[in-house]
Amino acid sequence: MDDLRQQQQQDLDVQQIIQNIKAKNHNPKYFVENDLLMRRQNPLPPVPYVPKSRIRSDIIKIYHDTPANGAHFGCDKTTKKIQHRYFWPTMIKDIKNHIKSCVPCLQNNHSRRKPNGALKPIKPPDGVWHLLTMDFHGPIIPISQRGNKYIISLTDVLSKFVIAKAVRDCTAETAARFLKEVILKYGTPRCILTDNGSHFTAAMMEELFKRMGVIYLYSTPYHPQTNGQIERYNATMDAKIAALSNERRTNWDEQLPFVTFGYNTSIHATIGQTPFEMMYGRKPVLPFDQQSPLVSLPQDPEHVQKLNEYLSGLTGDAKRNILDQQQKYKQRYDLHRSNPSYKIGALVLVKTLDKRNKFDIR
């Protein structure tokens, strides 16, 4: 903050605003605190004003490029993270320009092309941890230095909260161990949706679901309308992990926790909140926030009494946002597309996807 304070003192625009404040002839959005020019931005807390200097670029690099704070997420998520902590007039433009010129993002971001057929969204569940999607992602080439070749993940459909782990294989035994670890830490979900791969349809998995009291659902192969949320995360994850990994991509499993944390602590466009806050009922504190005393992420002082009411409000908002976004997305998705109808028992061709390495430059 000393660096920011020094840059403000050297900036003519900032000094003019401060002079206007002293003369009581100023924009009420600005005020001075601890010798720093601050800006009010309701409903968000006040944040320091960042003058034209290298600090703007440094802040963008911290919240976009670094593993724990940014993990190379897109413009919207990066902008919302920075807006909660700093202000300057050209922030959105500067972030867009930075990301457009980010070499790891250009090399690794996934290009998506929608298939034919109308979209049939899943109705949002009634609460967090009611419906999860589970998936194996891989095989990933190259194998990591630790011998990991796959990523297994669980995603909560309502909150979008993701739990992911790098593993050596995609067997039913590995899936069962992962599911037990998650349940012992987070509790038992009501339903789990998977594809119909052998690792999920094995007798031991069905027995585990039964013993845990979990309702088991499965989707058809290559059907993104059914289990598309986790596929969307997988595509995002590939690009971000590749951007953070070393040149040989052999430490991708070390970057996985950073990418997952970055995803969970970024505002999700569909629900208008961070998955972290939906899951835990409090705002996430990032590593760099602890180094910045002026970054204020206020918590409810009556947290215990109000947590249930607060989470209930978040759940209602998330469900409304999901339904609204699903309708808008469906209208765009279905535009100029045919919606073929198939009879039960009809013979059809199933398109197989071309195999490629997960972290190849695209």
C-alpha positions in Angstrom: 0.0 0.0 0.0 2.9 2.3 0.5 3.7 2.0 -3.2 0.1 2.8 -4.1 0.1 5.8 -1.7 3.3 7.1 -3.3 1.8 6.8 -6.8 -1.3 8.7 -5.8 0.8 11.5 -4.4 2.6 11.8 -7.7 -0.6 11.7 -9.8 -2.0 15.1 -10.8 -5.6 13.8 -11.2 -5.6 12.3 -7.8 -4.2 15.4 -6.2 -6.9 17.5 -7.9 -9.6 15.2 -6.5 -8.1 15.5 -3.0 -8.0 19.3 -3.3 -11.6 19.3 -4.3 -12.5 17.1 -1.3 -10.7 19.6 1.0 -12.6 22.4 -0.6 -15.9 20.5 -0.2 -16.4 20.7 -4.0 -16.1 17.1 -5.1 -17.8 14.0 -6.3 -19.3 12.3 -3.2 -18.1 8.9 -4.4 -14.5 9.9 -3.3 -13.1 10.3 0.1 -9.6 10.1 1.8 -8.7 7.5 4.3 -5.3 6.8 5.7 -3.8 9.2 3.2 -5.3 7.2 0.3 -8.0 8.3 -2.1 -10.9 5.9 -1.8 -14.0 5.4 -4.0 -17.4 4.3 -2.8 -19.1 1.8 -5.1 -22.3 0.6 -3.4 -23.2 -2.1 -2.8 -19.6 -3.1 -2.7 -17.3 -1.8 0.0 -15.1 1.3 -0.7 -11.8 0.5 -2.5 -8.6 2.5 -3.2 -8.3 4.4 -6.4 -5.4 3.3 -8.6 -3.8 6.1 -10.6 -2.3 5.7 -14.1 0.9 3.7 -13.3 2.5 0.3 -13.5 0.4 -0.6 -10.4 -2.6 -1.1 -12.6 -0.7 -3.7 -14.7 0.7 -5.3 -11.6 -2.8 -5.8 -10.1 -4.1 -7.3 -13.3 -1.2 -9.7 -13.4 -1.8 -10.7 -9.8 -5.5 -11.5 -10.2 -5.1 -13.1 -13.7 -1.7 -14.6 -14.1 -0.8 -15.9 -10.6 -1.9 -19.4 -9.6 -3.6 -18.8 -6.3 -5.2 -15.4 -7.1 -6.1 -15.7 -10.8 -5.2 -18.9 -12.6 -5.8 -17.3 -16.1 -9.6 -17.1 -15.8 -11.5 -14.9 -18.3 -12.3 -11.2 -18.4 -15.6 -11.4 -16.4 -14.2 -13.4 -13.5 -10.9 -11.4 -13.4 -12.8 -8.0 -13.5 -15.2 -9.0 -10.7 -12.3 -10.1 -8.5 -10.4 -6.8 -9.0 -13.6 -4.6 -8.7 -14.1 -5.9 -5.2 -10.6 -4.7 -4.2 -9.6 -1.7 -6.4 -11.0 1.0 -8.7 -9.8 2.9 -11.8 -11.9 4.2 -14.7 -10.4 2.1 -17.5 -10.3 -1.2 -15.6 -12.4 -3.3 -17.9 -10.6 -2.1 -21.0 -7.2 -2.7 -19.4 -8.2 -6.2 -18.3 -9.5 -7.1 -21.8 -6.3 -5.9 -23.4 -4.2 -7.8 -20.9 -6.1 -11.1 -21.5 -6.1 -10.6 -25.3 -2.3 -10.4 -25.2 -1.8 -13.2 -22.6 0.3 -15.9 -24.4 -0.7 -18.8 -22.2 -4.4 -18.0 -22.6 -4.1 -17.6 -26.4 -2.3 -21.0 -26.6 -4.5 -23.0 -24.4 -8.1 -21.6 -24.3 -10.6 -24.1 -25.6 -12.6 -23.3 -28.8 -16.2 -24.5 -28.5 -18.6 -25.4 -31.3 -22.1 -26.3 -30.4 -23.6 -29.6 -31.8 -27.0 -29.9 -33.5 -30.1 -30.4 -31.4 -32.2 -28.3 -29.0 -31.0 -27.7 -25.5 -32.9 -29.4 -22.6 -31.6 -27.8 -19.4 -31.7 -29.5 -16.0 -34.1 -28.0 -13.5 -32.0 -26.4 -10.7 -32.2 -28.4 -7.5 -33.8 -27.1 -4.3 -30.6 -26.6 -2.4 -26.8 -27.0 -2.2 -25.5 -30.6 -2.2 -28.8 -31.9 -3.5 -27.5 -32.9 -7.0 -23.9 -33.4 -7.9 -22.3 -34.4 -11.2 -19.3 -36.8 -11.2 -16.8 -37.4 -13.9 -13.4 -38.8 -14.9 -11.4 -36.5 -17.2 -8.6 -38.0 -19.2 -6.3 -39.7 -20.0 -4.1 -36.7 -19.7 -0.9 -36.6 -21.7 1.8 -36.2 -20.5 1.4 -38.3 -17.3 2.5 -36.1 -14.4 5.7 -36.5 -12.5 3.7 -38.1 -9.7 2.2 -40.7 -12.1 -1.3 -39.1 -12.3 -3.1 -39.6 -15.6 -6.8 -38.6 -14.8 -8.8 -36.0 -12.9 -11.9 -37.1 -11.1 -14.3 -34.3 -10.1 -17.6 -33.6 -8.4 -19.6 -30.5 -9.2 -22.6 -29.2 -7.2 -25.3 -28.3 -9.8 -26.8 -25.4 -7.8 -23.7 -23.7 -6.4 -21.3 -24.7 -9.2 -18.8 -25.7 -6.4 -16.2 -28.1 -7.7 -14.1 -30.7 -5.9 -11.3 -32.2 -8.1 -8.4 -34.6 -7.5 -5.6 -35.9 -9.8 -5.5 -39.8 -9.9 -3.5 -42.5 -11.6 -6.4 -44.5 -13.1 -10.2 -44.3 -13.9 -11.3 -47.5 -12.1 -14.3 -48.1 -10.0 -12.1 -48.5 -7.0 -10.6 -45.0 -7.5 -14.0 -43.5 -7.9 -15.2 -45.2 -4.7 -12.3 -44.0 -2.7 -12.8 -40.4 -4.0 -16.5 -40.5 -3.2 -15.9 -41.7 0.3 -13.3 -38.9 0.9 -15.8 -36.3 -0.3 -18.7 -37.6 1.7 -16.6 -37.8 4.9 -15.6 -34.2 4.5 -18.7 -32.6 3.0 -21.6 -34.9 3.9 -23.8 -37.2 1.8 -25.5 -35.6 -1.3 -29.0 -36.5 -2.3 -28.3 -37.4 -6.0 -25.2 -38.0 -8.1 -25.3 -37.9 -11.9 -22.6 -39.6 -13.9 -22.1 -40.9 -17.4 -22.6 -44.6 -18.0 -18.9 -45.5 -18.1 -17.9 -48.9 -16.6 -16.1 -47.2 -13.7 -19.4 -45.8 -12.5 -21.8 -48.6 -13.4 -19.7 -51.3 -11.7 -21.4 -53.4 -9.1 -19.2 -52.0 -6.3 -20.2 -48.4 -7.2 -23.9 -49.2 -7.3 -23.5 -50.9 -3.9 -21.7 -47.9 -2.5 -24.4 -45.5 -3.7 -27.0 -47.8 -2.1 -25.1 -48.0 1.2 -24.6 -44.2 1.3 -28.3 -43.6 0.5 -27.4 -41.7 -2.6 -29.8 -41.7 -5.6 -27.8 -42.6 -8.7 -28.5 -41.1 -12.1 -26.5 -41.5 -15.3 -26.5 -39.8 -18.7 -26.0 -41.1 -22.2 -22.6 -40.9 -23.9 -21.7 -37.7 -25.8 -24.9 -35.9 -24.5 -23.7 -32.6 -23.1 -27.3 -31.4 -22.5 -27.5 -33.9 -19.6 -24.1 -33.6 -17.9 -22.8 -30.5 -19.6 -21.9 -28.5 -16.5 -18.9 -30.7 -15.5 -17.8 -30.9 -19.2 -17.8 -27.1 -19.2 -15.6 -27.1 -16.2 -13.3 -29.7 -17.7 -12.8 -27.5 -20.8 -12.1 -24.5 -18.6 -9.8 -26.5 -16.4 -7.7 -27.8 -19.3 -6.8 -24.3 -20.5 -6.1 -22.9 -17.1 -3.9 -25.8 -15.9 -2.0 -25.7 -19.2 -1.4 -22.0 -18.8 0.1 -22.5 -15.3 2.0 -25.7 -15.9 5.7 -25.9 -16.8 6.9 -26.2 -20.4 6.7 -30.0 -20.5 3.2 -30.0 -18.8 4.5 -32.6 -16.3 3.4 -30.7 -13.2 -0.2 -30.2 -14.2 -1.5 -32.1 -11.1 0.3 -29.5 -8.9 -1.7 -26.7 -10.6 -5.0 -28.5 -10.3 -5.8 -27.2 -6.7 -5.0 -23.6 -7.8 -7.3 -23.8 -10.8 -10.1 -25.4 -8.7 -9.7 -22.7 -6.0 -9.7 -20.0 -8.6 -12.9 -21.4 -10.2 -14.7 -21.7 -6.8 -13.7 -18.2 -5.7 -14.7 -16.4 -8.9 -18.2 -15.1 -9.5 -20.1 -17.5 -11.7 -22.1 -15.8 -14.4 -25.0 -18.3 -14.1 -25.7 -17.8 -10.4 -24.3 -14.3 -10.0 -22.2 -15.4 -6.9 -19.0 -17.3 -6.1 -19.4 -21.1 -5.7 -17.4 -20.7 -2.5 -19.9 -18.3 -0.9 -22.8 -20.5 -1.9 -21.1 -23.5 -0.3 -19.8 -21.9 2.9 -21.9 -18.9 3.4 -19.0 -16.4 3.6 -16.9 -14.5 1.1 -13.6 -16.1 0.1 -10.3 -14.4 1.2 -7.6 -14.8 -1.4 -3.9 -15.0 -0.4 -3.0 -11.5 -1.7 -5.9 -10.1 0.3 -4.0 -10.8 3.5 -1.1 -8.6 2.3 -3.5 -5.7 1.5 -5.0 -4.1 4.6 -7.3 -2.0 2.5 -9.0 -4.9 0.8 -12.2 -5.2 2.8 -14.4 -8.3 2.5 -16.9 -7.7 5.3 -18.5 -10.7 7.0 -21.9 -10.8 8.9 -21.2 -10.0 12.6 -24.1 -12.3 13.6 -22.9 -15.1 11.3 -24.1 -18.0 13.4 -27.7 -16.7 13.9 -28.1 -15.5 10.3 -26.3 -18.2 8.4 -29.3 -20.3 7.6 -31.4 -17.3 6.5 -28.4 -16.0 4.4 -27.8 -19.3 2.7 -31.6 -19.6 2.0 -31.5 -16.3 0.3 -28.4 -17.2 -1.8 -30.1 -20.5 -2.8 -33.2 -18.7 -4.0 -31.2 -16.1 -5.9 -29.1 -18.8 -7.5 -32.1 -20.8 -8.6 -33.7 -17.8 -10.2 -30.5 -16.8 -11.9 -30.0 -20.4 -13.2 -33.5 -20.5 -14.7 -33.1 -17.1 -16.3 -29.7 -17.9 -17.8 -30.9 -21.3 -19.0 -33.8 -19.7 -20.9 -31.5 -17.1 -22.5 -28.9 -19.7 -23.4 -31.5 -22.1 -24.8 -32.8 -19.4 -27.1 -29.3 -18.7 -28.4 -28.4 -22.4 -28.6 -31.6 -23.4 -30.5 -31.4 -20.6 -33.0 -31.2 -22.0 -36.6 -30.9 -25.5 -35.3 -32.9 -28.6 -36.2 -34.3 -30.7 -33.4 -34.6 -34.3 -34.7 -37.0 -36.8 -33.2 -36.1 -40.4 -32.7 -38.3 -43.4 -32.1 -37.5 -45.9 -29.4 -35.5 -48.7 -30.9 -34.5 -46.8 -34.0 -31.0 -47.5 -35.4 -28.8 -44.4 -35.2 -25.2 -43.5 -35.8 -23.2 -42.2 -32.7 -20.4 -39.8 -33.5 -17.2 -40.5 -31.7 -14.9 -37.6 -30.8 -11.4 -37.3 -32.1 -8.8 -38.1 -29.5 -6.3 -35.5 -28.6 -4.0 -34.7 -25.7 -5.8 -32.6 -23.1 -3.1 -29.9 -22.7 -2.0 -29.5 -26.3 -1.8 -26.0 -27.6 -5.0 -25.4 -29.6 
